[in-house]
Amino acid sequence: MRVERQSQAIDDNGPGRLRIVHVMRAPIGGLFRHVVDLAGAQAERGHAVGLIADSSTGGERAEAVLRMLEPSLELGVTRLCMRRLPSWSDPIVAFRIAAALKRLSPDVVHGHGAKGGLYARLPTLLPLFPSLTRPHIRVYTPHGGSLHFDPDALVNRLYLSVEKALERVTDFIPFESAYAQKRFAEAIGFSRAVARIVPNGLRPAEFEPIAPIAGAADFLYVGEWRRFKGVDTLIEALALIRDETGEAPRLALVGSGPDEAALRALAETRGVNERLCFAPPMPAREALRLGRILVVPSRAESLPYIVLEAIAARTPLVATNVGGIPEIFGDYADRLVASDDPAALARAMIAAGGMGESARRRASDELAERVAENFSLTAMEEAVLRGYRDALTAAGCRRAAEAVLPQRA
């Protein structure tokens, strides 16, 4: 299958060259990949782009990615220490980001994730903070974030109340999946922001098949080690496979996260610790070579890049039926597995391991064709830019209307 980058000009009814600043917290995972892809594509298109991110996470890999990206970013890379959980330092960091934004004077401030979205939009609600003098819009992409919160938990109600207040100063929300848009409507609602579904996209080169290395593990997990990612379910499934077949398959876990100690303890308790290999974060295509079948056991997702990347690389995978994953699979969504069910996951893993080579290749090719048609970086970039321009036009009209309302009164 050949995948070609389509050239399609943006309809420039608005300002021709935009000044865009992306605000995010941790430079890790799919959110980081999304921001890097989007910022790089916008800069390549001739826009002046900048990036604000946390300075305490990401390690050497994030440093290397940002060093490669920075020369193309006219507005540069600004890094500040940002905490993941709510902290007394949040107003201080928000003030410093507001000051940086005033200096950079963007047309578009685009926040990513719950914390990035907070820092990108909070200055608009706080009159004593530095403010932008030129016309601009505030954009927010949740990337899951607060959409995964249990709305019945007291602390999460507070978070969602903050999200509702921030929505009232948001001009445009590009959701990466229909699932994310639906969850936002249910948990937060829309009073002002324009919402559109803009799926994550891949580059043409990512559709080149890759093969596992010699000695690759039977199964592979790539991502954060957090409860909502379901890695504990995967370890439980591994033990069930051992009970069913007499031997546990080998599992490689690539990533990092706060639950590593708990996962190691669970593997020890279930007697499969010797079948696990923990590896640090690395580029997805490198990680995919470490296992023969990828397992995505998540309890919650929006539209995970690792699923798109594995499908494009023709890596067989077992994934749960959560969030936006069915939107990736489309007509093949019946291949997905119930979440939080170790027995169902174990059965699916056994079936995937026993699939014949021709059937496995056919299933991989079918999914790759679908992803190539529906999830391209070009389409993602162009849809986001169209949303910026429409939001800028709408914001200009709104400000003009607000200016004449007092006279009419």
C-alpha positions as CSV (number, residue, x, y, z in Angstrom):
1,M,0.0,0.0,0.0
2,R,1.4,3.4,-0.9
3,V,0.4,6.5,1.2
4,E,0.9,9.9,-0.4
5,R,0.9,13.3,1.3
6,Q,-1.9,15.3,-0.3
7,S,-1.2,19.0,-0.9
8,Q,-4.3,21.1,-0.1
9,A,-4.2,24.9,0.4
10,I,-5.8,26.4,3.4
11,D,-8.6,28.9,2.6
12,D,-7.0,32.1,4.0
13,N,-10.0,34.2,4.5
14,G,-8.5,35.3,7.8
15,P,-5.1,36.7,8.6
16,G,-2.5,35.1,6.4
17,R,0.4,34.3,8.8
18,L,-0.5,33.3,12.4
19,R,1.5,33.6,15.6
20,I,0.7,30.4,17.5
21,V,1.8,29.3,21.0
22,H,1.2,25.8,22.2
23,V,1.0,25.3,26.0
24,M,1.4,21.8,27.5
25,R,2.7,20.2,30.7
26,A,4.7,17.0,30.5
27,P,6.7,16.4,27.2
28,I,6.0,12.7,27.2
29,G,3.5,10.3,25.5
30,G,1.0,10.8,22.8
31,L,0.1,14.4,23.9
32,F,3.8,15.4,23.4
33,R,3.9,13.7,20.0
34,H,0.7,15.5,19.0
35,V,2.0,18.9,19.9
36,V,5.4,18.3,18.3
37,D,3.7,17.1,15.1
38,L,1.3,20.0,15.0
39,A,3.8,22.7,15.9
40,G,6.3,21.4,13.3
41,A,3.7,21.2,10.6
42,Q,2.4,24.7,11.3
43,A,6.0,26.1,11.3
44,E,6.7,24.3,8.0
45,R,3.6,26.0,6.6
46,G,5.1,29.4,7.4
47,H,3.4,30.3,10.7
48,A,5.4,31.7,13.7
49,V,5.1,29.0,16.3
50,G,6.2,28.7,19.9
51,L,5.9,26.1,22.6
52,I,5.6,26.3,26.4
53,A,6.2,23.1,28.4
54,D,7.3,21.7,31.8
55,S,11.0,21.6,32.5
56,S,11.0,18.9,35.1
57,T,9.7,15.9,33.1
58,G,10.6,14.2,29.8
59,G,14.3,13.6,30.4
60,E,16.9,13.3,27.7
61,R,14.4,12.1,25.1
62,A,12.3,15.2,25.4
63,E,15.4,17.4,25.4
64,A,16.5,15.8,22.1
65,V,13.1,16.2,20.4
66,L,12.8,19.8,21.5
67,R,16.4,20.6,20.3
68,M,15.5,19.2,16.9
69,L,12.2,21.2,16.8
70,E,13.4,24.5,18.2
71,P,15.2,25.9,15.2
72,S,12.0,25.9,13.2
73,L,10.0,27.6,16.0
74,E,10.2,31.4,15.5
75,L,8.6,32.0,18.9
76,G,11.0,29.5,20.6
77,V,10.6,27.0,23.4
78,T,9.9,28.2,27.0
79,R,10.2,25.7,29.8
80,L,8.9,26.2,33.3
81,C,8.4,23.8,36.2
82,M,4.8,22.6,36.2
83,R,3.3,20.1,38.7
84,R,0.9,17.5,37.5
85,L,-1.5,17.7,40.5
86,P,-3.0,21.0,41.7
87,S,-0.4,22.9,43.7
88,W,0.1,26.2,45.5
89,S,2.5,27.1,42.7
90,D,-0.1,27.0,39.9
91,P,-1.0,30.7,40.1
92,I,2.7,31.6,40.0
93,V,3.3,29.4,37.0
94,A,0.1,30.7,35.3
95,F,1.3,34.3,35.9
96,R,4.7,33.5,34.4
97,I,3.1,31.9,31.4
98,A,0.8,34.9,31.0
99,A,3.8,37.2,31.0
100,A,5.5,35.0,28.4
101,L,2.4,35.1,26.2
102,K,2.2,38.9,26.5
103,R,5.8,39.0,25.3
104,L,5.2,36.6,22.4
105,S,1.9,38.3,21.4
106,P,0.2,35.4,19.7
107,D,-2.9,35.3,17.6
108,V,-3.6,31.8,18.9
109,V,-3.0,30.3,22.4
110,H,-3.5,26.6,22.2
111,G,-3.5,24.6,25.5
112,H,-3.1,20.8,25.5
113,G,-4.2,18.5,28.3
114,A,-5.9,19.5,31.6
115,K,-2.9,21.4,33.0
116,G,-1.8,23.0,29.7
117,G,-5.4,24.0,29.1
118,L,-5.5,25.6,32.5
119,Y,-2.4,27.6,32.0
120,A,-3.4,28.7,28.5
121,R,-6.8,30.0,29.6
122,L,-6.6,31.0,33.3
123,P,-5.1,34.5,32.6
124,T,-8.3,35.4,30.8
125,L,-10.2,34.9,34.0
126,L,-7.8,36.8,36.3
127,P,-7.8,40.6,35.7
128,L,-4.5,41.2,37.5
129,F,-2.6,38.9,35.2
130,P,-0.6,40.2,32.2
131,S,-3.0,40.3,29.2
132,L,-2.6,40.2,25.5
133,T,-3.4,43.5,23.8
134,R,-3.8,42.2,20.2
135,P,-6.9,40.2,19.1
136,H,-6.4,36.5,19.8
137,I,-8.2,33.3,20.5
138,R,-7.9,30.6,23.2
139,V,-7.9,27.0,22.0
140,Y,-8.1,23.8,24.1
141,T,-7.5,20.1,23.2
142,P,-8.3,17.9,26.3
143,H,-6.3,14.8,25.1
144,G,-8.4,12.8,27.7
145,G,-7.2,14.6,30.8
146,S,-10.2,15.6,32.9
147,L,-12.5,13.6,30.7
148,H,-11.3,10.5,32.4
149,F,-12.3,11.8,35.9
150,D,-15.0,10.1,37.8
151,P,-17.6,12.9,38.1
152,D,-19.0,11.5,41.3
153,A,-15.8,12.0,43.3
154,L,-15.8,15.2,45.3
155,V,-12.3,16.4,44.2
156,N,-13.2,15.7,40.6
157,R,-16.3,17.8,40.8
158,L,-14.0,20.7,41.7
159,Y,-11.8,20.0,38.7
160,L,-14.9,19.9,36.4
161,S,-16.2,23.1,37.9
162,V,-12.8,24.8,36.9
163,E,-13.2,23.2,33.4
164,K,-16.7,24.7,33.1
165,A,-15.4,28.2,34.0
166,L,-12.5,27.9,31.5
167,E,-14.9,26.7,28.7
168,R,-16.5,30.2,29.0
169,V,-13.3,31.8,27.8
170,T,-12.5,29.2,25.2
171,D,-13.0,29.9,21.5
172,F,-12.3,26.6,19.8
173,I,-12.0,23.0,21.0
174,P,-10.6,20.5,18.5
175,F,-11.5,17.0,20.0
176,E,-9.4,14.1,18.8
177,S,-12.4,11.7,18.9
178,A,-16.1,11.8,18.9
179,Y,-15.9,10.0,22.2
180,A,-14.0,12.9,23.7
181,Q,-16.5,15.4,22.4
182,K,-19.4,13.4,23.9
183,R,-17.7,13.1,27.3
184,F,-17.0,16.8,27.3
185,A,-20.6,17.6,26.5
186,E,-21.8,15.3,29.3
187,A,-19.3,16.4,32.0
188,I,-18.7,20.0,31.2
189,G,-21.0,21.3,28.4
190,F,-20.7,24.0,25.8
191,S,-21.7,27.6,26.4
192,R,-19.4,29.4,23.9
193,A,-16.6,27.3,22.5
194,V,-16.9,25.9,18.9
195,A,-16.3,22.2,18.9
196,R,-14.9,20.0,16.0
197,I,-13.6,16.5,15.8
198,V,-10.0,16.6,14.5
199,P,-8.5,13.0,14.7
200,N,-4.8,12.5,15.4
201,G,-2.8,11.7,12.2
202,L,0.3,9.9,11.1
203,R,3.0,10.7,8.6
204,P,3.3,8.6,5.3
205,A,6.6,7.1,6.4
206,E,4.9,5.6,9.5
207,F,3.1,3.2,7.2
208,E,6.2,1.2,6.4
209,P,5.9,-2.2,8.0
210,I,8.4,-3.1,10.7
211,A,9.4,-6.6,12.0
212,P,10.1,-7.7,15.6
213,I,13.8,-8.2,16.6
214,A,15.2,-11.6,17.1
215,G,14.2,-12.7,20.6
216,A,11.3,-10.3,20.8
217,A,8.8,-10.8,23.6
218,D,5.5,-12.6,22.9
219,F,3.5,-9.6,24.0
220,L,4.3,-5.9,24.3
221,Y,2.8,-2.9,26.2
222,V,3.9,0.7,25.3
223,G,2.7,3.7,27.3
224,E,2.4,5.1,30.8
225,W,2.3,2.9,33.9
226,R,-0.9,4.2,35.4
227,R,-4.1,2.5,36.6
228,F,-6.4,3.8,33.9
229,K,-4.0,2.3,31.3
230,G,-5.0,-1.2,32.6
231,V,-1.4,-2.6,32.9
232,D,-2.5,-4.5,36.0
233,T,-5.2,-6.2,34.0
234,L,-2.5,-7.3,31.5
235,I,-0.4,-8.8,34.2
236,E,-3.4,-10.7,35.6
237,A,-4.2,-11.9,32.1
238,L,-0.6,-13.2,31.8
239,A,-1.1,-15.3,34.9
240,L,-4.3,-16.7,33.5
241,I,-2.6,-17.7,30.3
242,R,0.0,-19.5,32.4
243,D,-2.8,-21.3,34.2
244,E,-4.4,-22.2,30.9
245,T,-1.4,-23.2,28.9
246,G,1.2,-24.2,31.5
247,E,3.6,-21.4,30.8
248,A,3.3,-17.6,30.9
249,P,4.3,-15.8,27.7
250,R,7.0,-13.2,27.8
251,L,5.9,-9.5,28.2
252,A,7.8,-6.4,27.5
253,L,6.6,-3.2,29.2
254,V,7.9,0.0,27.6
255,G,7.3,3.3,29.3
256,S,7.3,4.9,32.7
257,G,4.9,6.1,35.4
258,P,4.0,6.3,39.1
259,D,2.6,2.7,39.3
260,E,5.8,0.8,38.4
261,A,6.4,-0.4,42.0
262,A,2.8,-1.6,42.3
263,L,3.0,-3.4,38.9
264,R,6.3,-5.1,39.9
265,A,4.6,-6.2,43.2
266,L,1.6,-7.6,41.4
267,A,3.8,-9.6,39.0
268,E,5.7,-11.0,42.0
269,T,2.4,-11.9,43.7
270,R,1.0,-13.6,40.6
271,G,4.3,-15.4,39.9
272,V,5.0,-14.0,36.5
273,N,7.7,-11.4,37.4
274,E,10.4,-13.4,35.6
275,R,8.4,-13.2,32.4
276,L,8.3,-9.4,32.5
277,C,10.9,-7.0,31.1
278,F,10.6,-3.3,32.0
279,A,12.1,-0.8,29.5
280,P,12.3,3.0,29.5
281,P,10.3,5.2,27.0
282,M,11.6,5.2,23.5
283,P,10.2,6.1,20.0
284,A,7.2,4.0,19.1
285,R,8.7,2.3,16.1
286,E,11.7,1.3,18.2
287,A,9.4,0.0,20.9
288,L,7.2,-2.0,18.5
289,R,10.2,-4.1,17.5
290,L,10.5,-5.4,21.0
291,G,7.3,-7.5,20.9
292,R,5.3,-9.7,18.5
293,I,1.8,-8.6,19.5
294,L,1.0,-5.2,21.1
295,V,-1.6,-5.2,23.9
296,V,-3.5,-2.1,24.8
297,P,-5.5,-3.0,28.0
298,S,-6.7,0.5,28.8
299,R,-9.7,1.3,31.0
300,A,-9.9,4.8,29.4
301,E,-8.6,6.4,26.3
302,S,-9.4,9.2,23.9
303,L,-7.6,8.4,20.6
304,P,-4.3,6.7,21.4
305,Y,-1.4,7.3,19.1
306,I,0.1,3.9,19.9
307,V,-2.9,2.1,18.4
308,L,-2.6,4.2,15.2
309,E,1.2,3.6,15.1
310,A,1.0,-0.1,15.6
311,I,-1.7,-0.5,13.0
312,A,0.4,1.5,10.5
313,A,3.5,-0.6,11.2
314,R,1.5,-3.8,10.7
315,T,2.1,-4.9,14.3
316,P,-0.7,-7.3,15.4
317,L,-2.5,-5.9,18.4
318,V,-5.1,-6.7,21.1
319,A,-7.0,-3.6,22.4
320,T,-9.9,-2.9,24.7
321,N,-13.2,-1.4,23.5
322,V,-12.9,2.0,25.3
323,G,-12.9,5.7,24.4
324,G,-12.1,6.5,20.8
325,I,-10.4,3.2,20.0
326,P,-13.6,1.9,18.2
327,E,-13.4,5.0,16.0
328,I,-10.0,3.8,14.8
329,F,-11.2,0.3,14.1
330,G,-14.4,1.3,12.4
331,D,-16.1,-1.7,10.9
332,Y,-13.5,-3.9,12.6
333,A,-14.5,-2.8,16.1
334,D,-15.8,-6.3,16.8
335,R,-12.1,-7.3,17.3
336,L,-11.9,-5.3,20.4
337,V,-12.0,-6.7,24.0
338,A,-14.0,-5.7,27.1
339,S,-11.9,-3.6,29.4
340,D,-11.1,-4.4,33.0
341,D,-11.6,-8.1,32.3
342,P,-8.4,-10.2,32.7
343,A,-10.1,-13.4,31.5
344,A,-11.4,-11.8,28.3
345,L,-8.0,-10.2,27.7
346,A,-6.3,-13.5,28.2
347,R,-8.6,-15.3,25.7
348,A,-7.9,-12.6,23.1
349,M,-4.2,-12.8,23.6
350,I,-4.2,-16.6,23.2
351,A,-6.3,-16.2,20.1
352,A,-4.0,-13.6,18.6
353,G,-0.9,-15.7,19.4
354,G,-2.5,-18.7,17.6
355,M,-3.6,-16.8,14.5
356,G,-2.0,-18.1,11.3
357,E,0.4,-15.9,9.4
358,S,-1.8,-15.2,6.4
359,A,-4.9,-14.4,8.6
360,R,-2.7,-12.1,10.7
361,R,-1.3,-10.3,7.6
362,R,-4.8,-9.9,6.2
363,A,-6.2,-8.4,9.4
364,S,-3.2,-6.0,9.7
365,D,-3.5,-4.8,6.1
366,E,-7.3,-4.2,6.5
367,L,-6.7,-1.9,9.5
368,A,-3.7,-0.2,8.0
369,E,-5.8,0.7,4.9
370,R,-8.5,2.2,7.1
371,V,-6.0,4.3,9.2
372,A,-4.2,5.6,6.1
373,E,-7.5,6.8,4.7
374,N,-8.8,8.5,7.9
375,F,-5.9,9.5,10.1
376,S,-3.3,11.6,8.4
377,L,-1.1,14.4,9.8
378,T,-1.9,16.6,6.8
379,A,-5.7,16.3,7.5
380,M,-5.1,17.0,11.2
381,E,-3.0,20.1,10.6
382,E,-5.4,21.6,8.0
383,A,-8.5,21.0,10.1
384,V,-6.8,22.7,13.1
385,L,-5.8,25.7,11.0
386,R,-9.3,26.0,9.6
387,G,-10.6,26.0,13.1
388,Y,-8.2,28.7,14.2
389,R,-9.3,31.0,11.3
390,D,-13.0,30.4,11.9
391,A,-12.6,31.1,15.6
392,L,-10.6,34.2,14.9
393,T,-13.3,35.4,12.6
394,A,-16.1,34.6,15.1
395,A,-14.1,36.3,17.9
396,G,-13.7,39.4,15.8
397,C,-17.5,39.5,15.1
398,R,-18.3,38.9,18.7
399,R,-16.0,41.7,19.9
400,A,-17.5,44.1,17.4
401,A,-21.0,43.1,18.6
402,E,-20.0,43.6,22.2
403,A,-18.6,47.1,21.4
404,V,-21.9,48.3,20.0
405,L,-24.2,46.7,22.6
406,P,-23.6,49.4,25.3
407,Q,-24.5,52.1,22.7
408,R,-27.8,50.3,21.9
409,A,-28.6,50.0,25.6
